[in-house]
């Protein structure tokens, strides 16, 4: 019994460590992108806007491509959350 509990604990610890590594990697990528970026709009763009001049070509902020990561909760997934059943009233 104790040996089974230890192996379960080790498996959970391994998953935890893997998640921490993924989070650390994602954080490093974001910090590197932020270090390369510049404020936008630029001061020149602000000055021109104050004078009423519309600037179509904006200066590149250097952040690179926008990356949006979405994680969707899946019914019955890892944590097993349940959904309500919708029924028609007619």
C-alpha positions as CSV (number, residue, x, y, z in Angstrom):
1,X,0.0,0.0,0.0
2,X,2.8,2.4,0.9
3,X,4.7,1.5,-2.2
4,X,1.7,2.2,-4.4
5,X,1.2,5.6,-2.7
6,X,4.9,6.4,-3.2
7,X,4.7,5.6,-7.0
8,X,1.5,7.7,-7.3
9,X,3.2,10.6,-5.5
10,X,6.2,10.3,-7.8
11,X,4.0,10.3,-10.9
12,X,2.2,13.4,-9.7
13,X,5.5,15.1,-8.8
14,X,6.8,14.3,-12.3
15,X,3.7,15.9,-13.9
16,X,4.1,18.9,-11.6
17,X,7.8,19.3,-12.6
18,X,6.9,19.1,-16.3
19,X,4.2,21.8,-15.9
20,X,6.7,24.0,-14.1
21,X,9.2,23.6,-16.9
22,X,6.6,24.5,-19.5
23,X,5.6,27.6,-17.6
24,X,9.2,28.7,-17.1
25,X,9.8,28.3,-20.9
26,X,6.7,30.3,-21.7
27,X,7.8,33.0,-19.3
28,X,11.3,33.2,-20.8
29,X,9.8,33.6,-24.3
30,X,7.6,36.4,-23.1
31,X,10.4,38.2,-21.3
32,X,12.7,38.0,-24.3
33,X,9.9,39.4,-26.6
34,X,9.3,42.3,-24.1
35,X,13.1,43.1,-24.0
36,X,13.0,43.5,-27.8
37,X,9.9,45.7,-27.9
38,X,9.6,49.5,-27.9
39,X,6.7,51.6,-26.6
40,X,4.0,52.2,-29.2
41,X,2.8,54.7,-30.2
42,X,6.1,56.4,-30.5
43,X,6.6,60.0,-29.3
44,X,6.7,61.2,-32.8
45,X,3.3,59.5,-33.5
46,X,1.9,61.1,-30.4
47,X,3.2,64.6,-31.4
48,X,1.7,64.2,-34.9
49,X,-1.6,63.1,-33.5
50,X,-1.7,66.1,-31.2
51,X,-1.3,68.3,-34.3
52,X,-4.2,66.4,-35.9
53,X,-2.1,64.4,-38.4
54,X,-3.2,60.9,-38.8
55,X,-0.4,58.4,-39.2
56,X,-1.3,55.3,-41.3
57,X,2.1,53.7,-41.2
58,X,2.9,52.9,-37.6
59,X,6.5,52.2,-36.4
60,X,7.1,48.5,-35.6
61,X,7.3,48.0,-31.9
62,X,9.7,45.1,-32.3
63,X,7.6,42.6,-30.3
64,X,7.2,40.2,-33.2
65,X,4.2,38.2,-34.1
66,X,1.3,38.2,-31.7
67,X,0.9,34.8,-30.2
68,X,-2.3,34.0,-28.4
69,X,-2.5,30.6,-26.6
70,X,-5.9,29.5,-25.6
71,X,-6.7,26.6,-23.4
72,X,-10.3,25.4,-23.4
73,X,-11.9,23.5,-20.7
74,X,-13.2,20.2,-22.0
75,X,-16.2,18.6,-20.4
76,X,-15.2,15.3,-18.7
77,X,-11.5,16.2,-19.2
78,X,-8.7,16.0,-16.8
79,X,-10.5,17.5,-13.9
80,X,-13.9,16.0,-14.9
81,X,-16.1,19.1,-14.8
82,X,-19.6,18.4,-15.8
83,X,-22.0,20.4,-18.1
84,X,-25.7,20.9,-17.8
85,X,-27.9,19.3,-20.4
86,X,-30.0,21.9,-22.3
87,X,-33.5,20.7,-23.1
88,X,-36.1,22.5,-25.3
89,X,-39.2,23.7,-23.5
90,X,-41.4,23.0,-26.6
